[in-house]
Amino acid sequence: MDQKIQDVLEAYHVMIRKEQSSPRALPPGGRDGGQDMRLRAVGRDTGQLVNILAKSLKEPFILELGTSFGYSGIWLAEAARASGGKLMTMELHEYKSAHAKEMATKAGLADWIDFRIGDAVQMIRELTDGIDFVLVDLWKDLYLPCLEAFYPKLNPGAIVVADNMLRPGDENVRQYGAAIRAKSGITSVLLPVGSGIEVSRFGG
């Protein structure tokens, strides 16, 4: 990776280390109150893995569910640039998407990212293009509704990665894990990388 991307990733790593050493607290206004400043980033190991997986595809349409402050988007956008693809990233809160766009611009990757703001399930339903790669990393109660929305749009050979399958590993992610494994044409494996990721492949 070029120096601009490395510098941006290191800036995120500083933020991640600071967050991990701070006490967890519910943000003012609750989770959708628009004041949540925690990155909840996938971390370096998961970032590297999704980068490698996305790069294995040719000209992929990459969908990220949960932009947050843009850390995983850097890894995915670098893969999109390297493989001739495009990343679309979806986020409920504009202030998080704006920060992600600022960081992507610093990394020289903004041209490979389509930033979308709004309800992820609804935006997925409105997509017309087939999907080649998905990173699922938003509120856990949305994992299953998002799966039901994007599954019919997966291209043959598509890869789906879901984060936080072991930590927190709650009932929502367990339901997602069971549901995606039950889908026709899906092969899936749970890997102890980062907070636990479910890596699934569709047909092809």
N, C-alpha and C positions, 0 to 999 in steps of 0.2 A: 504494500500500500504506500502511496506517496506521503510526503511529510505533512501536508495539510490535513489529510485524514487521520494520520497518527496523532497529530497535535489535538484535534477535536476529540478523538477517543480518549486521550489522556486527560483532557479537561473533564470529560464525563466520569472517568475512573476516579478522579479526585472527589467529585460530587458523590459518587456511589460509596466510596470509603467513609466519607463524612456522614452520610445517611445511615450506614450500617452501624456506626458507633453512637448514634443518637437514639434516644428513647422513641418508641412508636407512639403516635398520638393521632386520634381522629381529627381531621382537619375541620376548621370552623365551617359550619353549614353542612357537615356531613360529606359523604363521598362525592355527591354531585353538586356541591355548593360552589364550585368554581374557585376554591381557595386551597386546593390540595397541592402541596409543593413537593411531595415525595416522588422520586423518579420511578421507583419500583422496577428498575431496569433488569433485563434478563441476565446481565453479567457477561464477562469476557468469554467464558467457555461456551456458553450458549450462542453468543454473538458470532464467534468464530465458526461454530458448527452450522448455523443457518446460512452464513456466508458461503461456506463450502457447498452445502446442499443446493442453494439457489444457483451457484455458479455451474453446477453440473447440468443445468437445463439450457437449452438454446433459445435465445430471445424470449425469456419468460415474462409473462404478466404476473407480477408479484403483488399479493394483497397482504397488507399488515393491518390487523385488527387491534387497535389500541396504540396510537402514536406515542402517547405520553409526552415526554420531553425530547424524544427523538433518538435515543441511544441505539436501539436495535435497527432503526431506520438507516443509520449510517452504514451498518454492516450489510443491510439488504440493498441499499442504493449502490454501494460499491460493487456488489455482485451483479446488479442490473446493468451497470455501466460496462463491466467486464464481459458480460454475456450477451450484450445487445438488447437487454430487456427494459422494463419499466416497472417502477414501484408505485402503487397507490396505497396511501396510508390513511386510515380513518380514525378520527378522534372526536369525542363529544365536546371538548372544551377548546375554544379558540385560542386562549392564552397558552395552552400547552403546544398546540400546533404551531403557533407563531414562534415559540422558542425553538421547536424542532426545525423549522424552516430557516431560522437564523443560523443554527449550528450547521445545517446541511449546506448553506451558502458558504460558510467559512471553510467547509471541507471540500468545496468545489463540486458538490453532488446534487445541488438543488434541481438542475435540469433533468434529472432522472427520476424525480419524485413528483407525484400528483397528490397534493395535500387536500383531504376532504374533511369537512366538519359537519357533524350531525349524528343521527341515530344509525349505528352500524348495520343493524339488521335491515332497516329500510334501504340504506344505500347499497347493500349487497344485492338486494332484490332488484334494484334498478340497473345493475350492471348488465351490459349486453355482450361483452367479451368473455371468452372462456378464461379460466384461471389456471395457472401452472404451479403456483407456490402460494401457500398461506401461512402466516404466523399469527396464531391465536394467543393474544396476551392482553385481554381487557378484563372487565369485572367478570368474576367466575360464573355468575348466574346468567351471563350472556353467551357462554361457550356453546351450550346446546342450541339455543335459537340461531346463533350465527352458523353453526354446523348445518342446520336444516336449510338455511338460506344459501350457503355457498356450495354445498355438496352437488346439487344439480348442475352447477356451472363449472365443475372441475374438468379440465382437459385430460385425455389419456396420459398417464405418466406423471400426473400432478403430485406434488409433495405437500403435506400439511404437517406443521409443527405446532404443538400446543404446549405452552409453558406452565409452570407451577403445578405439575401433576402430582408431585410428592410433597411439596411444601407450597401452599398450605394443605393440599391434598384433601379438600373438603368434599361434601356430597355432590356439589355441582360438577367438579372435575371428574369424580368417579362416574357420574352419569354420562358425561361427555365421552370418557374412555370407553365405556360399554357401548354407547351409541355409535361411535365411529367404527368400532370393530364389527358392529352388526351390519354396516352398510355394504351393499353389493359392490364387489370389485376392490375393496379396501384390504390391504395388509398393513399391520400396525405393530409397533414395538415401543415399550416404555424404557427410556434410557435414563440412568442416574447421572445426568449432566445438569449442572446448575441446580435449579429447584425441581428438577425432574421434567423431562420432556417426552411427550408422546409424538413419535414420528410415524406418519402414515403415508402410504402411497396408493394412488388410485389407478388401477388398470395399467394398460400400456406395457 
